[in-house]
């Protein structure tokens, strides 16, 4: 499969970077074609510009060349993987900006010309995977509704085809985990990616 891995963490030496590298290794070992988008390293632009907002509902909603390249990669991907730390019960701001600027009309969805209802635009995506770390324990994340997971596993999933599978890999209470447990999670993520067919 053609896999697109979207990574969002500002520290290139972070534990999340080790997870992104494990994802890439696992997918490559299974024979998938892998593209990694390191949003911070790419200096991905933040909030929508006034020009983008003005273009948002037109047939050319993307005005930035970098965003256009990412949209092209999304349109070619059969597998989307998101690797990020959960901050404030959601995805980092740079990843939220990526969703808002890249997954626009013509990429992630279209509008029915008669009813103006949203139609899925990512029907070519066969699988969506989330890999994240949490500072808080599982029970707390469940209590606050885990907005990052909901965005990816529910909202994004609706833009995909009916048969699209979603899987989630989470390490809760990261700060209290031993080095051994952290290494085990990296290994488990890599093995899981290598098993995707």
SEPASE-88453 format. One record per residue (C-alpha): residue number from 1; residue in three letters; x, y, z. Coordinates in nm, 2 decimals, always signed. Example, Ala and Ser with C-alpha at 12.3 -4.5 7.8 and 13.67 -1.06 7.14 Angstrom:
BEGIN
[1,'ALA',[+1.23,-0.45,+0.78]];
[2,'SER',[+1.37,-0.11,+0.71]];
end
This chain:
BEGIN
[1,'UNK',[+0.00,+0.00,+0.00]];
[2,'UNK',[+0.10,+0.36,-0.04]];
[3,'UNK',[+0.14,+0.49,+0.32]];
[4,'UNK',[+0.14,+0.85,+0.43]];
[5,'UNK',[+0.28,+0.90,+0.79]];
[6,'UNK',[+0.20,+1.24,+0.94]];
[7,'UNK',[+0.42,+1.32,+1.24]];
[8,'UNK',[+0.38,+1.61,+1.48]];
[9,'UNK',[+0.63,+1.68,+1.75]];
[10,'UNK',[+0.88,+1.97,+1.77]];
[11,'UNK',[+1.17,+1.77,+1.92]];
[12,'UNK',[+1.36,+1.56,+1.67]];
[13,'UNK',[+1.50,+1.35,+1.96]];
[14,'UNK',[+1.16,+1.29,+2.12]];
[15,'UNK',[+1.00,+0.96,+2.22]];
[16,'UNK',[+0.73,+1.04,+1.96]];
[17,'UNK',[+1.00,+1.06,+1.69]];
[18,'UNK',[+1.12,+0.71,+1.80]];
[19,'UNK',[+0.76,+0.60,+1.74]];
[20,'UNK',[+0.74,+0.76,+1.40]];
[21,'UNK',[+1.06,+0.59,+1.30]];
[22,'UNK',[+0.92,+0.26,+1.42]];
[23,'UNK',[+0.61,+0.31,+1.21]];
[24,'UNK',[+0.82,+0.38,+0.90]];
[25,'UNK',[+1.04,+0.08,+0.96]];
[26,'UNK',[+0.75,-0.15,+1.02]];
[27,'UNK',[+0.56,-0.04,+0.71]];
[28,'UNK',[+0.87,-0.05,+0.49]];
[29,'UNK',[+0.95,-0.40,+0.62]];
[30,'UNK',[+0.60,-0.51,+0.50]];
[31,'UNK',[+0.67,-0.37,+0.16]];
[32,'UNK',[+0.46,-0.06,+0.17]];
[33,'UNK',[+0.57,+0.26,+0.00]];
[34,'UNK',[+0.61,+0.51,+0.28]];
[35,'UNK',[+0.62,+0.89,+0.29]];
[36,'UNK',[+0.69,+1.07,+0.62]];
[37,'UNK',[+0.57,+1.42,+0.67]];
[38,'UNK',[+0.75,+1.57,+0.97]];
[39,'UNK',[+0.53,+1.88,+1.01]];
[40,'UNK',[+0.77,+2.07,+1.24]];
[41,'UNK',[+1.07,+2.00,+1.03]];
[42,'UNK',[+0.88,+2.12,+0.73]];
[43,'UNK',[+0.78,+2.43,+0.92]];
[44,'UNK',[+0.42,+2.36,+0.82]];
[45,'UNK',[+0.22,+2.69,+0.82]];
[46,'UNK',[-0.03,+2.74,+1.10]];
[47,'UNK',[-0.37,+2.89,+1.09]];
[48,'UNK',[-0.56,+2.96,+0.77]];
[49,'UNK',[-0.46,+3.28,+0.60]];
[50,'UNK',[-0.71,+3.53,+0.48]];
[51,'UNK',[-0.64,+3.42,+0.12]];
[52,'UNK',[-0.71,+3.06,+0.21]];
[53,'UNK',[-1.03,+3.15,+0.39]];
[54,'UNK',[-1.15,+3.34,+0.09]];
[55,'UNK',[-1.07,+3.04,-0.13]];
[56,'UNK',[-1.21,+2.78,+0.11]];
[57,'UNK',[-1.55,+2.73,-0.06]];
[58,'UNK',[-1.42,+2.77,-0.41]];
[59,'UNK',[-1.31,+2.49,-0.65]];
[60,'UNK',[-0.95,+2.58,-0.57]];
[61,'UNK',[-0.94,+2.59,-0.19]];
[62,'UNK',[-0.56,+2.53,-0.16]];
[63,'UNK',[-0.34,+2.83,-0.23]];
[64,'UNK',[-0.01,+2.73,-0.06]];
[65,'UNK',[+0.22,+2.50,-0.27]];
[66,'UNK',[+0.33,+2.30,+0.04]];
[67,'UNK',[-0.03,+2.24,+0.13]];
[68,'UNK',[-0.10,+2.14,-0.23]];
[69,'UNK',[+0.18,+1.88,-0.22]];
[70,'UNK',[+0.04,+1.73,+0.10]];
[71,'UNK',[-0.31,+1.72,-0.05]];
[72,'UNK',[-0.16,+1.53,-0.35]];
[73,'UNK',[+0.00,+1.28,-0.11]];
[74,'UNK',[-0.33,+1.23,+0.07]];
[75,'UNK',[-0.51,+1.17,-0.26]];
[76,'UNK',[-0.25,+0.89,-0.34]];
[77,'UNK',[-0.25,+0.73,+0.00]];
[78,'UNK',[-0.42,+0.40,+0.09]];
[79,'UNK',[-0.30,+0.41,+0.44]];
[80,'UNK',[-0.29,+0.72,+0.67]];
[81,'UNK',[-0.09,+0.70,+0.99]];
[82,'UNK',[-0.08,+0.99,+1.25]];
[83,'UNK',[+0.20,+1.00,+1.51]];
[84,'UNK',[+0.17,+1.27,+1.78]];
[85,'UNK',[+0.16,+1.34,+2.15]];
[86,'UNK',[-0.18,+1.42,+2.30]];
[87,'UNK',[-0.17,+1.77,+2.44]];
[88,'UNK',[-0.47,+1.93,+2.61]];
[89,'UNK',[-0.68,+1.62,+2.52]];
[90,'UNK',[-0.62,+1.67,+2.15]];
[91,'UNK',[-0.37,+1.68,+1.87]];
[92,'UNK',[-0.09,+1.94,+1.86]];
[93,'UNK',[-0.19,+2.27,+1.70]];
[94,'UNK',[+0.03,+2.21,+1.40]];
[95,'UNK',[-0.16,+1.88,+1.32]];
[96,'UNK',[-0.49,+2.05,+1.37]];
[97,'UNK',[-0.37,+2.32,+1.12]];
[98,'UNK',[-0.27,+2.04,+0.88]];
[99,'UNK',[-0.62,+1.89,+0.90]];
[100,'UNK',[-0.79,+2.23,+0.84]];
[101,'UNK',[-0.56,+2.33,+0.55]];
[102,'UNK',[-0.50,+2.00,+0.38]];
[103,'UNK',[-0.82,+1.80,+0.42]];
[104,'UNK',[-1.04,+2.05,+0.24]];
[105,'UNK',[-1.31,+2.02,-0.02]];
[106,'UNK',[-1.17,+1.84,-0.32]];
[107,'UNK',[-0.93,+1.64,-0.10]];
[108,'UNK',[-1.12,+1.49,+0.19]];
[109,'UNK',[-1.48,+1.56,+0.08]];
[110,'UNK',[-1.70,+1.71,-0.18]];
[111,'UNK',[-2.05,+1.85,-0.17]];
[112,'UNK',[-2.35,+1.70,-0.35]];
[113,'UNK',[-2.44,+1.96,-0.61]];
[114,'UNK',[-2.81,+1.91,-0.54]];
[115,'UNK',[-2.84,+1.87,-0.17]];
[116,'UNK',[-2.51,+2.04,-0.06]];
[117,'UNK',[-2.45,+1.74,+0.17]];
[118,'UNK',[-2.09,+1.63,+0.24]];
[119,'UNK',[-1.97,+1.33,+0.04]];
[120,'UNK',[-1.66,+1.13,+0.15]];
[121,'UNK',[-1.35,+1.21,-0.06]];
[122,'UNK',[-1.11,+0.96,+0.09]];
[123,'UNK',[-1.28,+0.65,-0.03]];
[124,'UNK',[-0.94,+0.52,-0.16]];
[125,'UNK',[-0.80,+0.51,+0.20]];
[126,'UNK',[-0.81,+0.15,+0.32]];
[127,'UNK',[-0.67,+0.20,+0.67]];
[128,'UNK',[-0.63,+0.48,+0.93]];
[129,'UNK',[-0.39,+0.44,+1.22]];
[130,'UNK',[-0.33,+0.66,+1.52]];
[131,'UNK',[-0.01,+0.63,+1.74]];
[132,'UNK',[-0.01,+0.86,+2.04]];
[133,'UNK',[+0.13,+0.92,+2.38]];
[134,'UNK',[-0.06,+1.06,+2.68]];
[135,'UNK',[+0.07,+1.22,+2.99]];
[136,'UNK',[-0.24,+1.12,+3.18]];
[137,'UNK',[-0.37,+0.77,+3.27]];
[138,'UNK',[-0.64,+0.59,+3.06]];
[139,'UNK',[-0.93,+0.67,+3.30]];
[140,'UNK',[-0.86,+1.04,+3.27]];
[141,'UNK',[-0.84,+1.04,+2.89]];
[142,'UNK',[-1.17,+0.85,+2.88]];
[143,'UNK',[-1.33,+1.11,+3.11]];
[144,'UNK',[-1.23,+1.40,+2.89]];
[145,'UNK',[-1.33,+1.22,+2.56]];
[146,'UNK',[-0.99,+1.20,+2.39]];
[147,'UNK',[-1.06,+1.46,+2.13]];
[148,'UNK',[-0.75,+1.37,+1.92]];
[149,'UNK',[-0.87,+1.01,+1.88]];
[150,'UNK',[-1.22,+1.12,+1.81]];
[151,'UNK',[-1.10,+1.36,+1.53]];
[152,'UNK',[-0.90,+1.08,+1.36]];
[153,'UNK',[-1.10,+0.77,+1.44]];
[154,'UNK',[-1.44,+0.92,+1.39]];
[155,'UNK',[-1.44,+1.25,+1.20]];
[156,'UNK',[-1.16,+1.15,+0.95]];
[157,'UNK',[-1.30,+0.80,+0.93]];
[158,'UNK',[-1.63,+0.93,+0.80]];
[159,'UNK',[-1.45,+1.09,+0.50]];
[160,'UNK',[-1.31,+0.75,+0.41]];
[161,'UNK',[-1.47,+0.45,+0.25]];
[162,'UNK',[-1.72,+0.22,+0.43]];
[163,'UNK',[-1.46,-0.06,+0.46]];
[164,'UNK',[-1.18,+0.16,+0.60]];
[165,'UNK',[-1.03,+0.01,+0.91]];
[166,'UNK',[-0.91,+0.22,+1.20]];
[167,'UNK',[-0.66,+0.10,+1.46]];
[168,'UNK',[-0.52,+0.29,+1.76]];
[169,'UNK',[-0.19,+0.25,+1.95]];
[170,'UNK',[-0.17,+0.45,+2.27]];
[171,'UNK',[+0.08,+0.47,+2.56]];
[172,'UNK',[-0.09,+0.62,+2.86]];
[173,'UNK',[+0.08,+0.79,+3.15]];
[174,'UNK',[+0.40,+0.83,+2.96]];
[175,'UNK',[+0.59,+1.02,+3.22]];
[176,'UNK',[+0.55,+0.74,+3.47]];
[177,'UNK',[+0.66,+0.46,+3.23]];
[178,'UNK',[+0.99,+0.28,+3.27]];
[179,'UNK',[+1.25,+0.28,+2.99]];
[180,'UNK',[+1.17,-0.08,+2.93]];
[181,'UNK',[+0.80,-0.02,+2.89]];
[182,'UNK',[+0.87,+0.26,+2.65]];
[183,'UNK',[+1.10,+0.03,+2.44]];
[184,'UNK',[+0.83,-0.24,+2.45]];
[185,'UNK',[+0.57,+0.00,+2.31]];
[186,'UNK',[+0.80,+0.11,+2.03]];
[187,'UNK',[+0.86,-0.26,+1.94]];
[188,'UNK',[+0.49,-0.33,+1.96]];
[189,'UNK',[+0.41,-0.04,+1.73]];
[190,'UNK',[+0.67,-0.15,+1.47]];
[191,'UNK',[+0.54,-0.51,+1.48]];
[192,'UNK',[+0.19,-0.39,+1.43]];
[193,'UNK',[+0.29,-0.18,+1.13]];
[194,'UNK',[+0.48,-0.47,+0.98]];
[195,'UNK',[+0.16,-0.69,+1.01]];
[196,'UNK',[-0.05,-0.45,+0.80]];
[197,'UNK',[-0.13,-0.60,+0.46]];
end
